[in-house]
Amino acid sequence: MRVLAYADNRSWAAQLASAADALGGDAAVFVPGRELADDAAKLYSEVFFSGLGPFEPVSYSAAFSEAARSFKPDLALLPCTNKGRSIAGLYSSAAGIRSATDVISLSARAGDSSITVRRLVYGGRAEAEFLMSAPAAICVVQGSYPERGPRGGPGQVHEVPAPDPASSVDFKPKRREGAQPEEAEVVVVAGRGIRSKEDLELVKGLARALGGAWSVTRPLAADQGWADSWVGISGLVVSPKLYIGVGVSGQPHHMMGARGSKIIVAINKDPGAPIFEECDYGIVGDLYAVVPELLKLLGGKGGDR
Amino acid sequence: MKILVAVKPTFDIGQLKFEKDGTPLLDACPVSLGEADRCALEEAMRIKERLGATVAAATVGSSEAHYKAIRDSYAMGADEGYLVKADDPWKLDALSVASAIARVAAATGPYDLVLTGSGAGDTHASVIGPMIAGILGIPLIAGVDRLEVRGPGVVAGTCKLEDGSYTYEARTPAVVTVTSEANAPRIPNLRAILRSKGMQIREMSAEELGVDLRRLEPLSVRKYEIKRKRIIYKAEDQKGAAEASAELLAALRSEGVLS
């Protein structure tokens, strides 16, 4: 099966390289900028790049389609992120092919054009298996496949001309203060159990003590405005070694953003909170009592980095 | 100005129950006009109130919930409602739904704006808006928290994406998908609800629109089984909190996730 991946960072290039391996056959990748092309060439036999400006879905999708016209893939693999979903929708409608999002595993039968796709449905509360026939566009959930290491010789690099954007773009990059939840090995998330913006310091302190990043659930960002982004299906999807939910109840849309974590820890005073169904370790107790104890125990190392 | 809002009824997945064997009990799950779709309707109403516009709502599917989604759109202030008849709508594939909406837009338009929710509460595939834009060949602004009509034929939207905030400005016609963070959708009053019941819903068939509605038949649908250890410590007081914390940190060290 010929696979064309779309990746806008190194991690996605490596994750989708694993997914393509699982399907067998030739794999190429499209990256939206020259600077990613050399890294990608260590992972794929062919790399297409385009000197695109800040993300604008129509031109990005058009450049990806151009790479697809040249590579002629059976399957397009994209990140299941907001950007990946937009490109998948535009690309599959332009190509007249089917698409599937929220995919957690893929398998192909040798010599067959059909793929078995497992995807999350109903806000991640259920999973469904579908048989799809190539060609198709598939959005893969963060953390479903491990990042693959480099392969042998560098792949061929081709430039695709950058199409004009369909809209003008004014891009303000996210402030990158401290560790980023998407990259950190430890992510501490504040939920509605946190009573005020000032109390977020508890969560930030715990993240600092663990050398990790902090984030929040959607209500704290979208309704309270205490943070710019949140963990969840409509926000960041994280897959750290350790996730700690502090006062997080565990709504399905949030947990879909955290499921790739190796270990999930919950601290919540409500023993009936759904997160306790979905954690490896949990403390049923008042976060205002528990977090200071954790900080005290961790105090020896890294409190003030 | 003419605005089309694509809407769909959405399962309240927080209330979804499963059979013992893991089969979801969809028939027993509450279903209503999706949250992000209501935000898209609200944006349309605000444009209508400020600049004047005709607002149409369209949906694909013949279930009772689909008719109700159009009536709820009327109650929020939509002027026209289109329903593309389709049995078993929950299994329609996204490209078929997007094609049907695009055909409705072509048949009843031209529209300056096509709005929809950025992601449904149940599927959250977020591909319908992009597909409609792809089929119609018009600009797409996906996932806006803030929508603004900047002048005749110019629309702008601000979106929070993974790496920052993007403000896009496009010429109309354009497709804009609206997040559930964009606004607090109005709750229709009793008079609006009563009026909505008397309004006609224009039914259309896939044949008359010339669209081929395909379904995607799952091989299986099962409860997502979460394989986690679920080791729970209880901390009833400060002393309990100290003990539970120590036990937790010891466990995390033996897991190798804490140095």
Interface residues (C-beta under 8 A of the other chain):
Chain A: P54 F55 E56 P57 V58 S61 T81 N82 K83 R85 S86 I87 A88 G89 L90 Y91 S92 S93 A94 G96 I97 R98 S99 T101 D102 T116 L120 V121 Y122 G123 G124 R125 A126 E127 A128 E129 F130 L131 M132 A166 S167 S168 V169 D170 F171 K172 P173 K174 E182 E185 V186 L210 A222 D228 S229 I233 S234 L236 K241 L242 Q251 P252 H253 K262 I263 I264 V265 P271 F276 E277 E278 C279 D280 Y281 G282 I283 V284 G285 D286 A289 V290 E293 L294 K296 L297 L298
Chain B: F11 I13 G14 L16 F18 G22 P24 D93 A94 L95 A98 S118 G119 G121 D122 T123 H124 A125 S126 V127 I128 G129 P130 M131 I132 A133 G134 I135 I138 P139 L140 I141 A142 G143 C159 K160 L161 E162 D163 G164 S165 Y166 T167 Y168 E169 A170 A174 T179 S180 E181 L216 E217 P218 L219 S220 V221 R222 K223 Y224 I226 R228 K229 R230 I231 I232 Y233 K234 A235 E236 D237 Q238 G240 A241 A242 A244 S245 A246 L248 L249 A251 L252 E255 V257 L258
